[in-house]
Amino acid sequence: MASNAAAHRVKTTGADKSLLGRWSWILFEGKHKHYTRVISAYVPCKSTIDRMQTVYNQQKKNFSGKEILDCPRKLMHQHLVQNIKEWQRKGENIVLLIDSNENLARMGQLQSQLIYECQLIDPIWSTYQKKNTILPSTSLTGSNPIYAIFVSPQLRDITRGG
């Protein structure tokens, strides 16, 4: 959602093509035709329980109906990274706000792809790394950070936001 002055900069909005609610986005047009895509994403928790109430199992059923048998988490990673690369090829800056449901204090698969393949930066992690401090937990139930913000290198020095 964009409000006030930001609302006038919205070029378009959308969501992932699977229509499974994995991510949604807003594309902002700034001065001199600079574009920034803000993405809000959710990676489902892997479920060992065979209940259809879990997002993981709902997505698994949806994909298996299309004869795609890969893990929904793996598919989410692949599809999100592919889309980010496509948007970057168009010259867009990226701001990714994500519930990764994986420990971001260590380099996992998705975090590695976002940093090394998409060349995104986690400015919060970078700040804590410089101070040689442990990342704070972002999970209500655990002690590991699972939420993050990744940005294009051009946006790394933003000092204020909301």
DRENDO-1510 file (C-alpha; in Angstrom, 1 decimal, always signed):
<recs>
REC; n; res; u; v; w
REC; 1; MET; +0.0; +0.0; +0.0 .
REC; 2; ALA; +1.3; +3.5; -0.8 .
REC; 3; SER; -0.1; +6.7; +0.7 .
REC; 4; ASN; +0.5; +10.4; +0.6 .
REC; 5; ALA; +3.3; +11.5; -1.8 .
REC; 6; ALA; +4.3; +7.9; -2.5 .
REC; 7; ALA; +0.8; +7.1; -3.9 .
REC; 8; HIS; +1.4; +9.6; -6.8 .
REC; 9; ARG; +4.5; +7.7; -7.8 .
REC; 10; VAL; +2.8; +4.2; -8.2 .
REC; 11; LYS; +3.2; +3.1; -11.8 .
REC; 12; THR; +1.6; -0.3; -11.3 .
REC; 13; THR; +1.0; -3.2; -8.9 .
REC; 14; GLY; +0.8; -6.9; -9.1 .
REC; 15; ALA; +1.5; -10.4; -7.7 .
REC; 16; ASP; +3.3; -13.6; -8.5 .
REC; 17; LYS; +1.8; -15.3; -11.6 .
REC; 18; SER; +0.9; -18.5; -9.7 .
REC; 19; LEU; -1.8; -16.5; -7.8 .
REC; 20; LEU; -0.8; -18.4; -4.6 .
REC; 21; GLY; +0.0; -15.2; -2.6 .
REC; 22; ARG; +3.7; -15.9; -2.5 .
REC; 23; TRP; +4.5; -12.2; -3.2 .
REC; 24; SER; +3.0; -9.0; -4.3 .
REC; 25; TRP; +4.6; -5.8; -5.4 .
REC; 26; ILE; +4.3; -2.1; -6.2 .
REC; 27; LEU; +6.4; -0.4; -8.9 .
REC; 28; PHE; +7.2; +3.2; -8.2 .
REC; 29; GLU; +8.3; +5.7; -10.8 .
REC; 30; GLY; +10.7; +8.3; -9.5 .
REC; 31; LYS; +12.4; +11.3; -11.0 .
REC; 32; HIS; +14.1; +10.9; -14.3 .
REC; 33; LYS; +12.2; +7.6; -15.0 .
REC; 34; HIS; +14.0; +5.7; -12.1 .
REC; 35; TYR; +11.9; +2.7; -11.2 .
REC; 36; THR; +11.9; +0.9; -7.8 .
REC; 37; ARG; +9.9; -2.3; -7.3 .
REC; 38; VAL; +8.9; -3.0; -3.6 .
REC; 39; ILE; +8.1; -6.7; -3.1 .
REC; 40; SER; +6.5; -8.3; -0.1 .
REC; 41; ALA; +7.1; -12.0; +0.0 .
REC; 42; TYR; +6.3; -15.1; +2.1 .
REC; 43; VAL; +8.1; -18.4; +1.9 .
REC; 44; PRO; +6.0; -21.2; +3.4 .
REC; 45; CYS; +7.3; -23.4; +6.2 .
REC; 46; LYS; +7.9; -26.9; +5.2 .
REC; 47; SER; +5.2; -29.1; +6.7 .
REC; 48; THR; +5.5; -32.6; +7.8 .
REC; 49; ILE; +1.9; -32.7; +8.8 .
REC; 50; ASP; -0.4; -33.8; +5.9 .
REC; 51; ARG; -3.1; -31.2; +6.6 .
REC; 52; MET; -4.4; -29.0; +3.8 .
REC; 53; GLN; -4.6; -26.0; +6.2 .
REC; 54; THR; -0.9; -25.4; +5.8 .
REC; 55; VAL; +0.3; -23.0; +3.1 .
REC; 56; TYR; +3.0; -25.4; +2.1 .
REC; 57; ASN; +0.6; -28.3; +1.5 .
REC; 58; GLN; -1.9; -26.1; -0.4 .
REC; 59; GLN; +0.9; -25.0; -2.7 .
REC; 60; LYS; +2.2; -28.5; -3.0 .
REC; 61; LYS; -1.3; -29.7; -4.1 .
REC; 62; ASN; -1.6; -26.8; -6.6 .
REC; 63; PHE; +1.7; -27.6; -8.2 .
REC; 64; SER; +1.2; -31.3; -8.2 .
REC; 65; GLY; -2.1; -30.8; -10.1 .
REC; 66; LYS; +0.1; -29.2; -12.8 .
REC; 67; GLU; +2.5; -32.2; -12.6 .
REC; 68; ILE; +5.2; -30.1; -10.9 .
REC; 69; LEU; +6.5; -32.2; -8.0 .
REC; 70; ASP; +9.2; -30.0; -6.6 .
REC; 71; CYS; +9.1; -28.6; -3.1 .
REC; 72; PRO; +7.0; -25.4; -2.9 .
REC; 73; ARG; +9.8; -23.7; -1.0 .
REC; 74; LYS; +12.3; -24.6; -3.8 .
REC; 75; LEU; +9.8; -23.4; -6.4 .
REC; 76; MET; +9.3; -20.1; -4.5 .
REC; 77; HIS; +13.0; -19.5; -4.4 .
REC; 78; GLN; +13.4; -20.2; -8.1 .
REC; 79; HIS; +10.4; -18.2; -9.3 .
REC; 80; LEU; +11.2; -15.2; -7.0 .
REC; 81; VAL; +14.9; -15.1; -8.1 .
REC; 82; GLN; +13.9; -15.4; -11.8 .
REC; 83; ASN; +11.4; -12.5; -11.4 .
REC; 84; ILE; +13.9; -10.3; -9.6 .
REC; 85; LYS; +16.5; -10.9; -12.3 .
REC; 86; GLU; +13.9; -10.0; -15.0 .
REC; 87; TRP; +13.0; -6.8; -13.2 .
REC; 88; GLN; +16.7; -5.9; -12.8 .
REC; 89; ARG; +17.3; -6.5; -16.6 .
REC; 90; LYS; +14.6; -3.8; -17.1 .
REC; 91; GLY; +16.8; -1.4; -15.0 .
REC; 92; GLU; +14.6; -1.5; -11.9 .
REC; 93; ASN; +15.8; -1.1; -8.3 .
REC; 94; ILE; +14.6; -3.8; -5.9 .
REC; 95; VAL; +13.4; -3.6; -2.3 .
REC; 96; LEU; +12.4; -7.0; -1.1 .
REC; 97; LEU; +10.7; -7.5; +2.3 .
REC; 98; ILE; +10.6; -11.2; +3.0 .
REC; 99; ASP; +9.5; -13.7; +5.6 .
REC; 100; SER; +12.0; -16.4; +4.6 .
REC; 101; ASN; +11.1; -18.9; +7.3 .
REC; 102; GLU; +14.8; -19.9; +7.4 .
REC; 103; ASN; +17.6; -18.8; +9.7 .
REC; 104; LEU; +19.1; -15.7; +8.2 .
REC; 105; ALA; +21.9; -15.6; +10.7 .
REC; 106; ARG; +23.6; -18.2; +8.4 .
REC; 107; MET; +23.7; -18.2; +4.7 .
REC; 108; GLY; +20.9; -20.4; +3.4 .
REC; 109; GLN; +19.9; -21.2; -0.2 .
REC; 110; LEU; +17.5; -18.3; -0.7 .
REC; 111; GLN; +19.7; -15.8; +1.0 .
REC; 112; SER; +22.7; -16.9; -1.1 .
REC; 113; GLN; +20.7; -16.6; -4.3 .
REC; 114; LEU; +19.5; -13.1; -3.4 .
REC; 115; ILE; +23.0; -11.9; -2.5 .
REC; 116; TYR; +25.1; -13.6; -5.1 .
REC; 117; GLU; +22.8; -14.1; -8.1 .
REC; 118; CYS; +20.6; -11.0; -7.7 .
REC; 119; GLN; +23.4; -8.9; -6.2 .
REC; 120; LEU; +21.0; -7.6; -3.5 .
REC; 121; ILE; +22.3; -6.3; -0.1 .
REC; 122; ASP; +20.8; -6.9; +3.3 .
REC; 123; PRO; +21.5; -3.5; +4.9 .
REC; 124; ILE; +20.4; -4.6; +8.4 .
REC; 125; TRP; +22.8; -7.6; +8.4 .
REC; 126; SER; +25.5; -5.3; +7.0 .
REC; 127; THR; +25.1; -2.9; +9.8 .
REC; 128; TYR; +25.3; -5.6; +12.4 .
REC; 129; GLN; +28.2; -7.3; +10.7 .
REC; 130; LYS; +30.2; -4.0; +10.8 .
REC; 131; LYS; +29.5; -3.7; +14.6 .
REC; 132; ASN; +30.4; -7.4; +15.0 .
REC; 133; THR; +27.1; -8.0; +16.7 .
REC; 134; ILE; +24.6; -10.9; +16.4 .
REC; 135; LEU; +21.5; -10.3; +14.4 .
REC; 136; PRO; +18.4; -9.8; +16.5 .
REC; 137; SER; +15.7; -12.4; +16.4 .
REC; 138; THR; +12.7; -11.5; +14.2 .
REC; 139; SER; +10.7; -14.6; +15.1 .
REC; 140; LEU; +8.2; -14.6; +17.9 .
REC; 141; THR; +8.8; -18.4; +18.5 .
REC; 142; GLY; +12.5; -18.7; +17.9 .
REC; 143; SER; +15.8; -17.1; +18.4 .
REC; 144; ASN; +16.8; -16.7; +14.8 .
REC; 145; PRO; +16.1; -13.9; +12.4 .
REC; 146; ILE; +13.7; -15.1; +9.6 .
REC; 147; TYR; +12.5; -11.7; +8.2 .
REC; 148; ALA; +14.8; -9.5; +6.1 .
REC; 149; ILE; +14.9; -6.6; +3.7 .
REC; 150; PHE; +17.1; -6.9; +0.7 .
REC; 151; VAL; +17.8; -3.9; -1.6 .
REC; 152; SER; +19.6; -3.1; -4.8 .
REC; 153; PRO; +23.2; -1.8; -4.2 .
REC; 154; GLN; +22.1; +1.7; -5.3 .
REC; 155; LEU; +19.8; +1.9; -2.3 .
REC; 156; ARG; +22.2; +0.6; +0.3 .
REC; 157; ASP; +22.8; +4.0; +1.9 .
REC; 158; ILE; +19.2; +4.9; +2.6 .
REC; 159; THR; +19.2; +6.1; +6.2 .
REC; 160; ARG; +15.4; +6.6; +6.6 .
REC; 161; GLY; +12.4; +4.7; +5.5 .
REC; 162; GLY; +9.1; +3.5; +6.7 .
</recs>
